[in-house]
Amino acid sequence: MTQCCNEPVSDDNALFTRRTLAILLLILLVAAVLRFIYFGQSPPGLNQDEAVNAWNAYCLLKTGTDQHGVSWPVFYYRGLGSNGSTLQLYLLLPFQAIGGLNITTTRLPAAAGGVLTILLIYYVGTRLFNRKVGLVAAALLALNPWHIQQSRWGHEASVCPLLGLLIPALLIWANFPLRDNVSGRQEIFRAALAGAVAGIACYSYQAMRIFIPVFLLAIVLAMIPTFWQLVKTRRGLLCVAAFASTFTIIFGAMAWQYIFHPEGIASHNEFLLIPWGGVAWPSILKDIAIRYIGHFGIDFLFINGDYNPIQSPPNIGQFHWYMLPLMLAGLLVVLVRFRQSLSIRTLFVFMLTYPVGDILSPSFGLHALRSAPGLCSLILLGAVGAVAAVDWLYKRNRALARGLIIVFLIAGIFFNVRYLRYFYGDYNREPDIYQVFYVDLLKACEWLGPRLDNYNAVYCTTEEMGMPYIITLVGLSCEPDKWFREPRRFYNYDGLEWDRYFCYGKMIFMYQDVSVPDMEELRRQPSDKRILFIVRPGELGLTNPIYRITDPTGKDCLWLCEL
């Protein structure tokens, strides 16, 4: 069962043949359809974490500053009250420059990056092992529910699978000894570029700042003799120095911020680590170990995922059940060939480090976003297992091998059709999904947009809403110059993570008694003032809505009322 790993593609062999190119193009086509179809649905609407990235990117595009007036932020920007990572903002800029501020441009980087990841995993699988492993890995990733879900929204974690895979891909491209039978010399420029990209990737989602350094350190530790031989040569030493220099310069600037200015860049991370305050080290290490092991458990991988249908595939685990035997077969290959194969060792390190971005958050369940950087490692493990199992069976009983392939294809079709039918259908009508992605408020913004100039003020409910202000900024396609020019007011509650915006421009958000209007006073105002209310049915005693928004059951969920 281990023969699939004995013949990696060398630099003398073509990365593509006509047949593999045709198959890969078909896989990429399927992947693109699954990631671009019904754009704006699955999930529906827009989540506040997506919206804050979109709005701040748009502010940068139009004014050169984020929403708080900071010019071209590098280490973090302030959004919703916490300090978020900046790379996603800059990835959004070219899409917004062409298409403006909307849901489509907010999610296009994730979808495009998702398809690019399919191509990249083919490259990594082929270079580490062979074209069969590369093709199987690409097909498995194209249909993976975890990756599909991450490729369809604008959260900054959506690029983590791509960035997590890009690091080993660039190291392989620079001809570092991460695979068997490496031929040719190490490339100094490519090594420097790989280090720079690894450093830049740490400016994305916070989990990458843990995953990348740990992965790089683990690679060196797993291959100490090989790297020792590498640095004993002049060119090898220059390549290692080139990678280390560019990575250290870029990552070191961020590390400096964590050491000397943690009140800024680390504010979000500190919020996550609050539950460990005053806890003894043995208990902390125990919690980390339990959390780490849980990412390899059946419940997380195949049954319930991280229990959050917003950031994890809904109603299933992170993988379909047909991946379980493939992963087990791949694990057997890893255990048998670990000592002899550099390619296997690279895969093992990738797999071993995949959850490290999510081991420092004891107050939450296992988190699909923070472990997403290593998603592709488990796909590669399954691809190695699939090819090894088929090759092993094919040499002993061709009929049995063909039968097994047919069984797996039928299982794959069954699981994927059942899941995708739900994901592109009823999932969009789930009450929790409908609410947390602000579908009703976005429909209100769609109606209000062309009529906003007709009103002197718009009062918006905050019932069952987290940060409605950021949703309206995107939903109304607001212009940043007006944001900075018009009055706005917000408050940070007791030093917690969230900023509550009470108003900007004409928009007023009704938080408790702070901005809930005196209806009698409003009725006494001159009749030439027009005021619109976006409220829950019956809220503030309002009746006779001029526009009703219904939920998936047909029940009224928002009223638009004039005073």
Beta strands, then each sheet from edge to edge (+ up, - down):
strand 1: 77-79
strand 2: 82-84
strand 3: 457-461
strand 4: 488-492
strand 5: 499-504
strand 6: 507-510
strand 7: 531-535
strand 8: 547-550
strand 9: 556-562
sheet 1: 1+ 2-
sheet 2: 4+ 5- 6+ 3+ 7+ 9- 8+
end
